Amino acid sequence: MLHKVDVGTRSLRAYRGIVPDETIEELREAAKPLRGLRVLHLNATPYGGGVSELLRSLVPLMNDLGMRTEWEVISGDQRFFSATKAIHNGLQGSDLGITLEEEAAYEMTSRENAARLETESDIVFVHDPQPVALRALHGRDQARWIWRCHIDTSAPNPQVWEIVRGYLEGYDAAVFTMREFVPPGLPIARVEAIPPAIDPLSPKNIPLQEKVARQIINWIGVELDSPLVTQVARFDPWKDPFGVIAAYRLVREQIPNLQLALVGSMALDDPEGWDIYHQLVDVSQNDPLVHVFSNFTGVGNIEVNAFQRLSDVIIQKSVREGFGLVISEALWKGTPVVAGRAGGIPMQMAGGTGGLLVESVEECAAALLKLLRERRYATELAKHGQEWVRSRFLLPRLLLDEVRLMRACAGVSDE
């Protein structure tokens, strides 16, 4: 058997007063015909990154709506996850591709996971490329299989895409953050565009009193007697952390006491993250105003919550991005954002809502300087961003979209 993740119980009632009532009522009505439906979510890690955070919130809410929902995680060794990271990067457009050895390691471990998969599900959600081969290797059953791709696959490496494309034959539906992310020649007829969302009741997003948040930040070792900008992101080249440092140093020429925090989360399926982490530590070790933290150095969801609330500006200088949940997380807390004009980020900051979009180190530095100096302007941007997130990017809306997709796949009409 695959590893089953225990998620506890949650109630949709808890979202009243946070999410519009009409969204909750529409969700309950839409889910009624799916009571008793057996749903399985498959991914590569129970922690670290946006997918695991979403599943930890989504799965118990699906159970609350009457669907019998489980979350299972595939396993693999270092060779497998090095291969899946290469596939991940290739799907996002990396020129490197994967080696024959990596392809062989990926297929071998995928076969082992497919053999351990025991399911009598009606719907199987497969998240991202790591477990994508399981449908083909497990064999066709009564389930409807849905590939939920959370990354930007609009211009994939041809070699990597050819490998992944072969495993997608036979899927019943595919879900992307944006239709622009659909790769060429996708062999799946039903395609949906469903943006992710944040859970306002997760530890990362629950309200924190300012006094408590300050105590948390001080406990970590950051003093708040000078301005602070923060990037919360995996240690990943697509997040451009070294570009963040370069922009920060340009701003330091104007604001000498400015602090920078780089807060990342390590995950089982991302061995590359350790290399980036160590490089960042080396680059910043002689600058006491640059702080590098991870979940392995005591910074988890509550600490991220505090950073996102108390930072003067949140940065997300991605050069490729599926969605970037941290954008909505920061805006939900009323903090302005400077972010790369990439992937799903602009839809969270439409029309300048919430902050400023940038495309270079120099633009990033100029935007940071503007928001740090023009505090009233920055506060107004963040206020509008918070309302934008409330109306479009909170969890019940995402669940409603997925319920509609499951109804379609299960053959449940809207009548």
C-alpha positions in Angstrom: 0.0 0.0 0.0 1.0 3.6 -0.5 1.4 5.9 2.4 -1.9 7.3 3.6 -1.9 10.9 5.0 -4.0 11.5 8.1 -5.8 14.9 7.7 -8.3 14.8 10.5 -11.8 16.5 10.1 -12.9 19.9 9.0 -16.3 21.6 8.6 -17.4 23.9 5.8 -19.4 25.8 8.5 -16.2 27.3 9.8 -15.9 29.4 6.6 -19.1 31.4 7.2 -18.3 35.0 7.7 -15.1 34.7 5.8 -16.2 33.4 2.4 -19.4 34.8 0.8 -22.5 32.8 2.0 -23.7 32.2 -1.6 -20.4 30.4 -2.4 -20.9 28.0 0.5 -24.5 27.3 -0.3 -23.7 26.8 -4.0 -21.0 24.3 -3.0 -23.3 22.3 -0.7 -25.9 22.0 -3.4 -23.4 21.1 -6.1 -21.9 18.4 -3.9 -25.2 16.6 -2.9 -25.2 14.2 -5.9 -21.6 13.2 -5.0 -22.3 11.9 -1.6 -20.7 8.5 -1.2 -18.3 9.1 -4.1 -14.9 7.5 -3.5 -12.1 10.0 -4.3 -8.4 9.5 -4.0 -5.7 12.2 -4.3 -2.1 11.1 -5.2 1.0 13.3 -4.9 4.7 13.0 -4.0 5.0 14.5 -0.5 2.9 15.1 2.6 4.6 18.4 3.4 6.5 21.2 1.8 5.0 23.2 -1.1 1.6 24.4 -2.2 0.1 21.0 -3.3 0.5 19.4 0.1 -0.9 22.5 1.8 -4.0 22.4 -0.5 -4.6 18.7 0.0 -4.4 19.0 3.8 -7.3 21.4 3.6 -9.3 20.1 0.7 -9.4 16.4 1.6 -11.2 16.8 5.0 -13.7 19.3 3.5 -14.5 16.9 0.7 -15.2 14.3 3.4 -17.4 16.9 5.2 -19.4 17.2 2.0 -20.1 13.4 2.0 -17.4 12.2 -0.4 -15.2 9.4 0.9 -11.9 11.0 0.2 -8.3 9.9 0.9 -4.9 11.2 0.3 -2.0 8.9 -0.5 1.7 9.7 -1.2 4.1 7.8 -3.5 7.6 6.9 -2.3 11.0 6.9 -4.0 14.7 7.1 -3.4 17.1 9.9 -4.2 17.5 8.8 -7.9 13.7 8.9 -8.4 13.2 12.4 -6.9 16.2 13.7 -8.8 14.5 12.4 -12.0 11.2 13.9 -11.1 12.8 17.2 -10.4 14.4 17.1 -13.8 11.0 16.3 -15.3 9.5 19.1 -13.4 12.1 21.6 -14.7 11.8 20.2 -18.2 8.0 20.7 -18.2 8.6 24.3 -17.2 11.0 24.8 -20.2 14.5 23.8 -19.0 16.9 23.0 -21.8 18.5 20.2 -19.8 16.0 17.4 -20.3 16.5 14.1 -18.5 19.1 11.4 -19.0 18.3 7.8 -19.9 19.4 6.7 -16.4 16.9 9.2 -14.9 14.1 8.0 -17.2 14.8 4.4 -16.2 14.8 5.3 -12.5 11.5 7.2 -12.9 9.8 4.3 -14.7 11.1 1.6 -12.3 10.0 3.4 -9.1 6.7 4.4 -10.8 6.1 0.6 -11.5 6.8 -0.1 -7.8 4.3 2.6 -6.7 1.7 1.4 -9.2 2.0 -2.1 -7.8 1.4 -0.8 -4.2 -1.6 1.3 -5.3 -4.8 -0.4 -4.0 -7.8 1.6 -4.9 -11.5 1.1 -5.5 -12.0 4.9 -6.1 -14.5 6.5 -8.5 -12.2 9.6 -9.0 -8.4 9.7 -8.8 -6.7 13.1 -8.8 -3.0 12.8 -9.8 -1.0 15.9 -8.8 1.9 17.1 -11.0 4.4 14.9 -12.9 5.8 12.8 -10.0 2.9 10.2 -9.9 1.7 10.8 -13.5 2.7 7.3 -14.7 0.6 5.4 -12.2 -2.6 5.4 -14.3 -0.8 3.7 -17.3 1.2 1.3 -15.1 -1.7 0.5 -12.7 -4.0 -0.3 -15.5 -7.5 0.8 -16.4 -10.2 0.3 -13.7 -13.6 1.8 -13.1 -12.1 5.1 -11.8 -12.1 8.4 -13.7 -8.5 9.7 -13.6 -7.7 13.5 -13.5 -4.2 15.0 -13.9 -4.0 18.2 -11.9 -0.9 20.1 -13.2 0.2 22.9 -10.9 3.1 24.2 -12.9 3.5 26.2 -16.1 3.8 23.7 -19.0 3.1 26.1 -21.8 6.5 25.6 -23.4 7.9 22.3 -22.2 11.2 20.7 -23.1 10.3 18.5 -26.1 12.2 15.5 -24.9 10.6 15.6 -21.4 7.1 16.4 -22.7 7.3 13.4 -25.1 7.9 11.1 -22.1 5.2 12.6 -19.9 2.7 12.8 -22.8 2.9 9.1 -23.3 1.8 8.5 -19.7 -1.1 10.9 -20.1 -2.9 8.7 -22.6 -6.0 7.4 -21.0 -6.6 10.2 -18.5 -10.2 11.4 -18.4 -9.5 15.0 -17.7 -6.7 17.5 -17.1 -6.7 20.6 -14.9 -4.3 23.6 -15.3 -4.1 26.9 -13.5 -4.6 28.7 -16.7 -5.6 27.6 -20.2 -2.4 29.2 -21.4 -0.5 26.5 -19.6 -1.9 23.6 -21.7 1.0 22.0 -23.5 1.0 21.3 -27.2 -0.6 18.0 -28.3 -2.1 17.2 -24.9 -3.8 13.7 -25.4 -6.7 14.5 -23.0 -10.0 15.7 -24.4 -11.5 17.3 -21.3 -9.4 20.3 -20.1 -10.3 22.7 -17.3 -8.7 25.9 -16.0 -9.0 26.0 -12.2 -6.8 28.4 -10.3 -5.6 27.2 -6.8 -6.7 29.0 -3.6 -5.5 29.5 -0.1 -7.2 28.3 3.1 -7.9 31.3 5.4 -8.2 28.9 8.4 -4.9 27.1 8.0 -2.1 27.8 10.5 -0.3 29.8 7.8 -3.3 32.2 7.3 -5.3 32.4 10.6 -5.3 35.7 12.3 -2.3 36.5 14.5 -2.2 39.4 17.0 0.6 41.7 16.2 2.1 41.2 19.6 2.2 37.5 19.1 3.6 37.8 15.6 6.4 40.1 16.8 7.3 37.6 19.5 7.5 34.9 16.9 9.8 36.9 14.6 12.0 38.0 17.5 12.2 34.4 18.7 13.5 33.4 15.3 16.2 36.0 15.5 15.0 38.9 13.4 14.7 42.3 15.0 11.9 44.5 13.7 13.5 47.9 14.6 14.3 48.3 10.9 12.3 47.6 7.7 12.0 44.1 6.5 11.2 42.5 3.1 10.7 38.8 2.7 10.4 36.2 0.0 8.6 33.0 1.0 9.3 30.3 -1.6 10.9 26.9 -2.2 14.6 27.2 -2.7 14.3 26.8 -6.4 16.0 28.6 -9.4 12.5 29.4 -10.9 11.8 31.5 -7.8 15.1 33.5 -8.6 16.3 33.9 -5.0 19.7 35.2 -6.2 17.8 37.9 -8.2 16.0 38.8 -5.0 19.3 39.3 -3.3 20.6 41.4 -6.2 17.5 43.7 -6.1 17.7 43.9 -2.3 21.3 45.1 -2.5 20.3 47.8 -4.9 17.7 49.0 -2.5 20.2 48.9 0.4 22.0 51.7 -1.4 19.1 53.9 -0.5 17.9 52.2 2.7 21.0 51.0 4.4 19.3 49.3 7.4 16.8 47.2 5.2 16.6 43.6 6.2 15.9 40.6 3.8 14.5 37.3 4.9 14.5 34.3 2.5 12.1 31.7 3.9 11.8 28.4 2.2 10.4 24.9 2.8 12.2 21.7 2.0 10.2 18.8 0.6 10.8 15.1 0.1 10.5 15.4 -3.7 12.9 18.4 -4.2 16.6 17.4 -3.6 17.7 20.4 -5.6 16.4 22.6 -2.8 19.3 21.7 -0.5 21.8 22.9 -3.1 20.1 26.2 -3.6 19.8 26.6 0.2 23.5 26.1 0.8 24.4 28.5 -2.0 22.1 31.2 -0.5 23.7 30.7 2.9 27.2 31.1 1.4 26.2 34.2 -0.5 24.7 35.9 2.5 26.8 34.7 5.4 28.8 37.9 5.6 25.7 40.1 5.7 23.9 40.2 9.1 20.9 41.9 7.5 20.1 38.9 5.2 18.4 35.9 6.9 17.9 32.5 5.3 15.4 30.2 7.0 13.7 26.9 6.3 11.3 24.4 8.0 14.5 22.6 9.1 15.7 25.6 11.0 12.4 26.1 12.9 10.4 28.1 10.5 7.0 26.5 9.8 3.5 27.7 8.9 3.0 29.9 12.0 6.4 31.6 11.5 5.6 32.2 7.8 2.3 33.7 8.9 4.2 36.1 11.1 6.7 37.0 8.4 3.9 37.7 5.9 2.1 39.9 8.3 5.0 42.0 9.6 7.1 42.4 6.5 6.9 45.8 5.0 6.8 44.2 1.5 6.6 40.5 0.4 8.6 39.6 -2.7 7.9 36.8 -5.2 10.4 37.3 -8.0 9.5 34.2 -9.9 10.6 33.8 -13.5 8.3 30.8 -14.1 5.3 30.2 -11.8 2.3 27.9 -11.8 0.3 30.1 -9.4 2.3 31.2 -6.4 0.0 30.8 -3.4 2.2 33.1 -1.4 0.9 36.0 -3.4 -2.7 35.5 -2.1 -1.4 34.6 1.3 0.4 37.9 1.7 -2.5 39.9 0.2 -4.9 38.2 2.5 -2.9 39.5 5.4 -2.9 43.1 4.0 0.8 43.1 3.0 1.8 44.6 -0.4 3.7 42.5 -2.9 6.4 42.9 -5.5 6.3 39.9 -7.9 7.5 38.6 -11.2 5.2 38.9 -14.1 5.0 35.1 -14.5 2.4 32.4 -14.8 -0.5 32.7 -12.5 0.9 35.7 -10.5 -0.8 38.4 -12.6 -4.3 37.0 -12.1 -3.8 37.5 -8.4 -2.7 41.1 -8.9 -4.9 42.1 -11.8 -4.9 45.8 -12.7 -2.2 46.5 -10.1 -4.2 45.0 -7.3 -2.1 44.3 -4.3 1.3 45.5 -5.5 3.6 45.8 -8.4 4.6 43.4 -11.1 8.2 43.4 -12.4 10.4 41.7 -15.0 14.0 42.4 -14.0 16.3 42.9 -11.0 16.2 46.6 -11.6 12.4 46.8 -11.8 12.2 44.7 -8.6 14.5 47.1 -6.8 12.6 50.2 -8.0 9.3 48.7 -7.0 10.6 47.7 -3.5 11.9 51.2 -3.0 8.6 52.8 -4.1 6.5 50.7 -1.7 8.9 51.1 1.2 8.9 54.9 0.8 5.2 55.5 -0.1 3.6 53.6 2.7 0.1 55.0 2.2 0.1 54.0 -1.4 1.4 50.5 -0.4 -1.3 50.1 2.2 -4.0 51.0 -0.3 -2.7 48.5 -2.8 -2.7 45.8 -0.2 -6.2 46.6 1.0 -7.6 46.2 -2.6 -5.6 43.0 -2.9 -7.2 41.5 0.2 -10.7 42.0 -1.2 -9.6 40.5 -4.5 -8.4 37.4 -2.8 -11.6 37.2 -0.7 -13.7 37.1 -3.8 -11.6 34.8 -6.0 -8.9 32.8 -4.2 -10.2 31.3 -1.0 -10.6 27.5 -0.6 -14.4 27.0 -1.0 -14.3 28.5 -4.5 -11.6 26.0 -5.5 -13.6 23.2 -4.0 -16.7 24.3 -5.9 -14.8 24.2 -9.2 -13.5 20.7 -8.5 -16.9 19.5 -7.5 -18.2 20.7 -10.8 -15.4 18.8 -12.6 -16.1 15.6 -10.6 -19.8 15.9 -11.5 -18.9 16.1 -15.2 -16.5 13.2 -15.0 -19.0 11.1 -13.0 -21.8 11.9 -15.4 -23.9 13.9 -13.0 -26.0 16.5 -14.9 -26.8 20.0 -13.6 -30.5 19.3 -13.9 
